[in-house]
Amino acid sequence: MSLNKAESDYLDMLQHIMHHGVDKTDRTGTGTREVFGYNLRIVLSDDFFPIFTTKQVYWKKAFGEMLWMLSGSRNIRPLIEQGNHIWTDWPLKRYNATLDLPVTRDEFEKRILKDDAFSEEWGDTGGSYGYHWRNWPTYKPSCFNVDFFGNKPNLFEHGPGIDQVQLAIDKLINKPDDRRIIIEGWNVAEIENMAAKSLPPCHKTYQFLTAGDKLNLHVTLRKH
């Protein structure tokens, strides 16, 4: 079986990590071997898409997950409706930690689908990925700085969310030479909430650059 260059480069990266990486501990207790700052360059021309053939990839579910992210949703219900369980484990673990007798994934997902209030509370992923792409939170001074008793409960309230994806598209169309076409997923103020309910984003920063009739994308992944 012949490999395309992107896949060959990927396998070279794995070899480099195995031979030159440093063993580290991690939150799961499994352990990792890592190198820092490795780069892969992938050319998507000639109708090529980088789905690797050296491991099993459930590409329909992967595309479904990406569309879910691009929708801006922070709840797993739309994924479960598609039979996609890729994000269920973290909310399920959080829910089971409150019970004496844990429920199964199937029981949990059935309740997510039929119970709106339960889904809102326990299906929430903490806003990782797409939510911050499509609805980056902003704040403005509150109109209710003082309550009936003279207290100051909220000095700020939520303002309109920022749709970073739409902003990037608009700039690519109208200002393609702009050097600030960036989508950011690493919201420092929300990291603990993401970690408590699912995971902080692994692929976290996306910068676009046009070069003639070509579009380049630089994706930054955190250590993960």
N, C-alpha and C positions, 0 to 999 in steps of 0.2 A: 504494500500500500504506500503510495507516494504522499508526502506531506507538503502542504503549501508553506510558504516562507513564514507566515505569521505563526503557524503551529510549530514549525521547526524552531523558531526563535523562542517560543514559549517553553518548549522542552529544554532548550539550551539554558533558559533561566532556571528551570527546576534543577538541572545538573549543577549550575553555579551555586545555587542555594545549598544543595546537598554537600558540595565539596568545600565551600567557603563560608557557609552560614554559621551563626552562633546560636547555640541552644538556649532557649529562654523559657521561663514559666509563663503561664497565662491563667485567665480567670476560670477556665474550664478544668484545669488540672491536667490536661492532656499534654501540654508542652508544645513548643514550636521551634523551628529552626528558621532563622531570618537573616536577610541582608537588608541594608537600608539604601533607599534611593535608586532602585533598579528601574530602568526604563524599557518599555517595549514600544516599537513603532509598527503600526498596522496600516496598510494601504487598503482602502475599501473600494478601489476602482475595479472595473471589469466584472461587475455584478458579484463581487466577492463579499461574503459576510463571515466574520470570525467565530464560527461555532466549531469547537474542536472535536476531532474524531477519535482522540486517544482516551476519552472517557465518555460515559453516557450523559447526554444532555437532553433534558425534557424541554425542547425548544418552544413548544406551544405554551407550556406553563411559564417559561421564562419570558416570552413575549406578553403573556397575560399579566404577569407581575409588573413588567415595565409600563404597560398601559395603565395599570392600577396606580402606579407611582405618578405617571403623567397626569392622571385625573385629579391629583391633589388629595386623595383620600388618606385618612389616617386610621381607618377602621378596616378590620379584616373581613367584614361581611361580604363585600363585593367579590373577594377572592374565593370565599367558601361557596358562594353561589355558582362559581365556575368549576367547582370541584378542585380548587387549588388550596393545598394545606400548608404552603411553604412558610407562612407567617403565624400559624396557629400555635406553635409550641410555646412561644414566650407569653402571650396572654393566658394560655392554659396553665402554665407553670405558676403564674402570678395568682390566678384564681384558686388553684388547688392548694396553694400555701395558706389559704384562709379556711380550708375545710379539714375536718377530721378524717373523712373518707374521700380520697380523690376521685374525680370523675374521669371518664375516658375522653379521648379527643372527639369521638363521634358524638357523645352526649353533650359535650361543651359546644360543638359547632351547631348541633341541632337547636340548642337554646339561643345561640347567637342569631340564627336565622329567624326564629319565631318570636323572640322577645326584644322589642325595640329598646327598652330601658336597660336590659341586661347587656345588649350589644353595645350601647353607648358607653357603658361603664367598663365592661370587660373586653370588648373588641378593639379598644383604642390601643394604638401602637406608640403613643407618645409624640407623634408628629415627625417621625424619621422620614428622610427622603422626600417623597413627592409633596407632602404638606408644605414643607418649607420652600420647595421649588415654586409652588403655585400660590402660596399664601404666607410669605414671610411676615411675621407679626410686627406691627408698629404700635406705638403708644403716643397718646396725646394727653395734655392736662385734663383732669376730670372736671366736669361742671359741678360735681357734688363733693367739693373738698371738705365740707363740714356737714355732719349729720345733725339730726334733731337735738342731740345732747351736746353739740359743740365739739365732737371728736372728728378726727381726720382719717377716716377709714381707707380711702383710696385717693391718692394724689394724681394717679394716672389711670386711664382706661384704654382699652384696645382701639386703635385706629384701623383704617382700611389695610388689608393685607396686600403685600406686593407680589405680583405674578412675575417671577423672574424668567420663566420660560417665554411668556409673551413678550416681555421686554427684550429678551435675546433675539427672538424672531423678528421683532420690529426693527432692531438695530441692524441685523443681518440684511434686511431688505432695504432699509433707508439710509443706513450709515455703515456700510460693510467694512470700512477701514477703521472703525472705532476700535481702540485697543482695550476697551473695558467691557467687552461682551463676556460676562462671567455669570455663571449660576453657582451659588454657594449653598451648601447643605449643612455646614457645621455652625449651628447656632449655639454659641457658648452658654447662653442663658437657659437653653432647653436641654442640654446634654444629659443632666441627671434624670429628667423626666423621661427622655428617650430610653436611657439605660434601665430605668425602673420598669418600663413597660415592654420594651423589645430590645433594640440595639441602636447605638449611635451609628450614623452612616459610615460605611466603609469607603465607597467611592463618594467623595465629599465636595470636590471643586471641579468645575468644568469651564474651560476658557476656549472661546472660538476665535479663529483667525482666518481671514480670507486671503488668498494668494492667487490673483488672476481669477480663473474660473473654478478654482479649487477651494474647498472648505476644510480647514484643519480643526481638530478638537484635541485639547490636552486635558486628560482626566487625571486627577490626583487621588490616590488611595491612601488612607491612613494605614499605619501598621495594624494588621488585623489577623 
